[in-house]
Amino acid sequence: MRETGSAAANGHEPSAVAEPLETTAEPTRRRRAAASPKAKFAAETRLGLVRRARRMYRTLTEAFPDAHCELDFTTPLELAVATILSAQCTDVRVNMTTPALFARYPDAKAYAEADRTELEEYIRPTGFYRNKASALIGLGQALLADHDGVLPHTLDELVRLPGIGRKTANVILGNAFDVPGITVDTHFARLVTRWRWTTETDPVKIEHAVGELIERKEWTMLSHRVIFHGRRVCHARKPACGACLLAKDCPSFGAGPTDPATAAALIKGPEAEHLLELVGR
């Protein structure tokens, strides 16, 4: 019997009918995959990462030209004390606490000889006040014993002091002594991970990895600008993706609302109007 209209009647194998459809669809799928953000960043080379990181930093510089340490201080020792108090506490709360503290304890000798109960009352609002009091008294004593009461200005010397780890030391070096340093706090670590600047999780390894991407002279301001961005735009739970200047370079775009109006409402801080102007809002 003749099979009118069949593939066999037209001189083709049955498989030949489906083949053109697969050939047409496959490049489309490949183009879509190549155009997707995940594919774009997954294929990123080391050179591409360096260029993207520096491009993002230039954008952050435009967004936060006046970024700075948000702890109030007038001397290196005051900054060291404020940074110790900032552990598990907001900078705003620390700044409310330190004026009276600095007036009562103006130098290393005052901390070394402090009455523990009195010192604890001064710093109680910052939380963990017993541990912090121990650190401040120990810091004063160590400065008197080993440094003539003066805060040293090298990383190796600073990290040997009570209450001062590498993060605190970098804050002091960068802001009190103008020695470039990267401060890996919770905001910094969260953002550079979201941006895929590094896959490291240890703060010291993060510091070294990011330091290889950005010029050393920029390290202190990089820290400030990333932290400012983390506090104002790229929040932990709901980042303002749809109103973020870094959106096109961010592998995590979409972690928060992408609708511009919804995202704009999430922007915080005194720079909010400036940031929204930069994204055309």
N, C-alpha and C positions, 0 to 999 in steps of 0.2 A: 504493500500500500504506500502511496506517495504521501509524505508528511509535509503538507503545504505550510510555509511560514516557519518551519523549524530551522534550527541552526544547521542541521545536517543538510536540509534541502538547499541552503544557501552556500554550501561548500565550506563551512567553518566548523572547527571543533567547538563543543559546548563551552570549554574554558575560555575560548577567545572572546566570548561575549562580555564576561566580567572583567577581563584584563584592562581594557581602556579606562574603566571606572576607577580601578585601583591605582593606575598610573597617574590619573588626574588628581586623585585625592591625596596621595602620599606627599607630593611636594607641598600641598597646602598645609598638611599637618606639620611638616618640617618647618615651614615658614612661621607657623604659629608658635611652635616650640622655641624657635630661635628668637622670636620677638618677645617672648615672655620674660618678665623681670628675673625669675628664678634661673632661667637658662642663661641670661645675660651675665649674671654675677657668678654663676657656677663655672663659667668658662673664663673668668677673669684671670689674667696673667699677673705675675708679681709686679711688672711695670705698670700694668693697668691699675692695680691696687694703689701703688704709690701715687699715681696721677690722680686717681679718684679721691684719695685721702687728702691730698694737697688742695684739690679743687673744693672739697667740702670745707676745709679749714679756711680758705679764702672767703667762702660764703659766710662762715661763722664770724669772720672778722668784720664783714659788712653788717651782719646782724647785730653783733655785740662789740662795737669798736671800743667801748669804755669798760669792758668786763674787768673785774678786779676781785681781790679777796674781800669777802663780805663780813669778815671779822674786824672789829674796831681795835686798833692798837697804835701806839706811838713809839714803842721800842721793840727790839727783837725778843726780849724776855716777855713782854706783854703778849706778843703774838704767840709765843710758845705756850704760855698759860692759857690763852683763849682757845688755841687749837686742841690742847688737852681737854679742856672743858667741853668742846664741841662734839666729843664722842657720844653718840646716841642722843644728841641734843641739837636743836636748830640754832643757826647762827643768830637769829633774832633774839632768842632766849639768852644766849651767851652774852650778846651785846647789852642786854638789859641788866645782866648780873655783874659784868666786869668793871664799870665805873667805880663802884664802891670798893670792890676787891682791889683794884689797882691803887686806889688812894690809901687803903689800909696796908697793902703789901707792895711797896714801891721797888724792891730789889730782891736779889737772891737771899741776902741775909734775913730779910723779913720772913720769907717763906721757910727758910731753914730753922728759924726759931719760933715759928708760929705755934700757937696753942691749937691743938687739933680740933677741939670742940668748937672754938670760935671760927676757925677756917671752914669747917664743915657747914656752919650756918650761913656763911657768906656764899658758898657755892651750891647749897642744897637745891635751888631751883633748876640746876642743870642735870640733875639725876646722877645716880651712882656716885654720890658725893663722898662716900667714905674712901672708895678706891681712888678717886680723883684727888682727895686731900692727901692721901699717902704719896701719890705721884708728885704733887706740888712740893710737899715737904722734902721728899727725896731729891727732887730736882734742885731745890735751893741748896741742900747740903752738898750734893755732888758738884755744883758750880763753885761753891766756896772752897771745897777740898781740892779740886783739880783744875779750876779755870779762873781763879781769882775773882769769882763772882760774876764773870762775864760769859755770856752764851757764845760757844764756839761757832764757827761758820764753815765747817766741813761736814760732809755726810757721815763719815766714819766716826767723828767725835760726837755728833748729835745723837746718833742711834744708840750710843752707849749710855746715854743719860736716862734716868727714870722717867717713864711716861712718854718717851719720844721714840716712835717707830719710824719706819722709812717714809710713810705717808706724811706724818707730822714734820719730819726733817725736810722733806721737799717743799712743804708749805713755807717753812721758815726760810730756807735757802732762797727760794724764788721771790718771796715778798719782803723779807727783811734785809737780805744781803745781795739781791739781784744776781743770784746764781741760778741758771736755768734748771728747772726740775719738773717732772711730771707727777701730779698728785692723783693717785688712783683711789678716789673715794667711790661710794656706791653708784653715784650718778655717772661718773666717768666710765667705770667698768661696764655698767649697763649699756651705755650708748655705743662704746667702741665694739661691743659684742653685737649689738643690733646692726651696726654698720658693716660688720664682718671685716673690721680692720685686723682682728685677731681672733683665734679660737681658744686662746689661753684663758684660764680662770684664776690662776694665782696672780695676786696684785703685782708682785715683782716681775713676773714674766710678761704681764700686760704692759707694764711700764717700759720694759726693754723692747717689746714688739712694736709698740706705738712710736717709741723713740727712733726706730729705724725708718719710719714713714715720714716724719715731720722734722724739719731742721731744728737742731739743738737750740738755737737762739730763740725759737718760738715756743719752747716747751712750757714755760710758765703761763704765757697767755693762752696757749692751747688748753691747758688745764682749766683756766677760768672760763673760757668760752664754751667748752664742752659742758662744764658744770652749770653755767648759766642756761644753756640750751636744755639740759636735763631738768632743771627746775621750772623752766618757763614753758617749754614746748613738748619735749619728748618725755612725757610723764611715764612712770613705771606701769600703771594699770591702763591708762587710756591716752596714748600719745596723740597729739593733734596733727595727724598725718596730712589731712586735707588742707592745712594752712601752714605747712612746713616748707621752708626754703630749700631744704635738703632732699625733698621728696624724690627727685629724678635720680639721685645718686644713692638712695637708701634701699638696700635689699629687703628691709623689713616694712616697706611702705604697705599700709593696709592693716598693720597691727592695731591701729586705732581708727576712728572715723575718717573716711576719705571725703565726705561731703564738706565742701569749703565752709559753709555757714556753721555746721555742727562743730567742725574742728576749730573754727575761729573763737568760739565761745570757751574753748579750753585753754587758750593762751593766757598766761599769767604774767605778773610783774610789771614794773614801770615802763618796760620797753614794748608792751603789747601793741600800742598804736603804731610804733615804728615797724614792728615785725609784720603786722597786717598790711601796712602800706607796701612793704617790699614784695608781698605776694599778691598785691593788687586788690586787697579787700578794703 
